[in-house]
């Protein structure tokens, strides 16, 4: 019965970990596309800091689960474990939300980089077309 109680209490943290995993995968995919200029260095530092904090929270979660195992685990879980895990879940949620915002910034940054590339390509094509047109105008007999 104690494992069932714990499992029910851990459902929300499991969902939060799943969402965190999805955000981290998307960030990894976005970071591997394009050049390193897509994610500014200051933002990279913040991402690393948030991921480090997530790792700390997950380590703390493991410690709580270890601390509340054994014969008296169920009693300790009801008395202390649930509250500790709830606090850790809130911390994970805050970190995941921060990473989601970073992901949005990266997406905007990638969109801007694509638009800048398209503008440059358009200017280059336009300039080349103008030169070709000017050359063709001179070569036509008057």
RODO-2510 file (C-alpha; in nm, 4 decimals, decimal comma):
residues 142
     n   res          X          Y          Z
     1     x     0,0000     0,0000     0,0000
     2     x     0,2827     0,2436     0,0768
     3     x     0,4265     0,2055    -0,2734
     4     x     0,0841     0,2771    -0,4200
     5     x     0,0525     0,5960    -0,2126
     6     x     0,3944     0,7111    -0,3216
     7     x     0,3235     0,6267    -0,6855
     8     x     0,0051     0,8336    -0,6810
     9     x     0,1901     1,1263    -0,5255
    10     x     0,4698     1,1025    -0,7815
    11     x     0,2423     1,1184    -1,0866
    12     x     0,2665     1,4968    -1,1081
    13     x     0,6450     1,4959    -1,0737
    14     x     0,6637     1,2279    -1,3414
    15     x     0,4620     1,4502    -1,5749
    16     x     0,6887     1,7452    -1,4980
    17     x     0,9980     1,5353    -1,5721
    18     x     0,8439     1,4245    -1,9030
    19     x     0,7735     1,7846    -2,0021
    20     x     1,1257     1,8854    -1,8991
    21     x     1,2660     1,6059    -2,1142
    22     x     1,0654     1,7286    -2,4151
    23     x     1,1855     2,0879    -2,3715
    24     x     1,5471     1,9756    -2,3345
    25     x     1,5201     1,7591    -2,6470
    26     x     1,3791     2,0514    -2,8448
    27     x     1,6561     2,2810    -2,7191
    28     x     1,9150     2,0200    -2,8146
    29     x     1,7651     1,9912    -3,1630
    30     x     1,7516     2,3688    -3,2092
    31     x     2,1073     2,4105    -3,0840
    32     x     2,2372     2,1529    -3,3316
    33     x     2,0729     2,3281    -3,6291
    34     x     2,2469     2,6197    -3,7913
    35     x     2,5411     2,8076    -3,6537
    36     x     2,6426     2,8940    -3,3003
    37     x     2,5181     3,2505    -3,3440
    38     x     2,1570     3,1337    -3,3104
    39     x     2,1932     3,1059    -2,9326
    40     x     2,3899     3,3996    -2,7914
    41     x     2,6619     3,3143    -2,5395
    42     x     2,4800     3,4900    -2,2551
    43     x     2,1724     3,2785    -2,3234
    44     x     2,3865     2,9638    -2,3465
    45     x     2,5215     3,0397    -1,9988
    46     x     2,1685     3,0801    -1,8628
    47     x     2,0602     2,7527    -2,0233
    48     x     2,3517     2,5701    -1,8630
    49     x     2,2712     2,7246    -1,5256
    50     x     1,9054     2,6198    -1,5470
    51     x     1,9974     2,2665    -1,6557
    52     x     2,2438     2,2438    -1,3660
    53     x     1,9670     2,3524    -1,1270
    54     x     1,7341     2,0889    -1,2755
    55     x     2,0004     1,8266    -1,2162
    56     x     2,0315     1,9372    -0,8537
    57     x     1,6536     1,9174    -0,8050
    58     x     1,6446     1,5678    -0,9567
    59     x     1,9275     1,4624    -0,7242
    60     x     1,7317     1,6006    -0,4292
    61     x     1,4252     1,4100    -0,5477
    62     x     1,6260     1,0865    -0,5530
    63     x     1,7478     1,1614    -0,2003
    64     x     1,3915     1,2138    -0,0778
    65     x     1,2809     0,8855    -0,2317
    66     x     1,5736     0,7014    -0,0717
    67     x     1,5097     0,8665     0,2641
    68     x     1,1470     0,7524     0,2654
    69     x     1,1976     0,3879     0,1817
    70     x     1,2083     0,0877     0,4112
    71     x     0,9757    -0,0341     0,6837
    72     x     0,8831     0,3082     0,8165
    73     x     0,8879     0,4652     0,4696
    74     x     0,5122     0,5025     0,4363
    75     x     0,4782     0,6890     0,7651
    76     x     0,7735     0,9151     0,6849
    77     x     0,6362     0,9670     0,3339
    78     x     0,2981     1,0897     0,4576
    79     x     0,4584     1,3049     0,7275
    80     x     0,7428     1,4600     0,5252
    81     x     0,7949     1,3112     0,1805
    82     x     0,4836     1,4439     0,0116
    83     x     0,5612     1,8028     0,1083
    84     x     0,9267     1,7711     0,0066
    85     x     0,8336     1,6284    -0,3325
    86     x     0,5703     1,8978    -0,3853
    87     x     0,8355     2,1644    -0,3292
    88     x     1,0758     1,9911    -0,5658
    89     x     0,8021     1,9614    -0,8286
    90     x     0,7365     2,3345    -0,8054
    91     x     1,1074     2,3998    -0,8463
    92     x     1,1238     2,1727    -1,1517
    93     x     0,8175     2,3431    -1,2951
    94     x     0,9819     2,6847    -1,2572
    95     x     1,3013     2,5626    -1,4260
    96     x     1,1054     2,3979    -1,7074
    97     x     0,9068     2,7175    -1,7599
    98     x     1,2318     2,9127    -1,7811
    99     x     1,3676     2,6676    -2,0363
   100     x     1,0431     2,6933    -2,2343
   101     x     1,0886     3,0700    -2,2500
   102     x     1,4481     3,0202    -2,3625
   103     x     1,3206     2,7819    -2,6294
   104     x     1,0840     3,0528    -2,7526
   105     x     1,3740     3,2999    -2,7660
   106     x     1,5828     3,0507    -2,9617
   107     x     1,2952     2,9976    -3,2059
   108     x     1,2615     3,3725    -3,2585
   109     x     1,6376     3,4026    -3,2978
   110     x     1,6415     3,1212    -3,5547
   111     x     1,3544     3,2851    -3,7445
   112     x     1,5420     3,6143    -3,7494
   113     x     1,8567     3,4410    -3,8753
   114     x     1,6555     3,2786    -4,1555
   115     x     1,4966     3,6118    -4,2469
   116     x     1,8365     3,7835    -4,2464
   117     x     1,9687     3,5122    -4,4784
   118     x     1,6709     3,5555    -4,7095
   119     x     1,7165     3,9345    -4,7146
   120     x     2,0847     3,8970    -4,7976
   121     x     2,0025     3,6463    -5,0709
   122     x     1,7374     3,8786    -5,2122
   123     x     1,9794     4,1759    -5,2124
   124     x     2,2482     3,9667    -5,3804
   125     x     2,0041     3,8379    -5,6416
   126     x     1,8654     4,1869    -5,6960
   127     x     2,2123     4,3369    -5,7390
   128     x     2,3161     4,0593    -5,9770
   129     x     1,9954     4,0996    -6,1768
   130     x     2,0501     4,4744    -6,2025
   131     x     2,4049     4,4238    -6,3292
   132     x     2,2888     4,1684    -6,5853
   133     x     2,0110     4,4016    -6,6996
   134     x     2,2503     4,6961    -6,7272
   135     x     2,5007     4,4879    -6,9254
   136     x     2,2297     4,3589    -7,1562
   137     x     2,1029     4,7147    -7,2167
   138     x     2,4516     4,8252    -7,3305
   139     x     2,4922     4,5300    -7,5609
   140     x     2,1630     4,5910    -7,7460
   141     x     2,1964     4,8004    -8,0580
   142     x     2,0416     5,1462    -8,0327
***
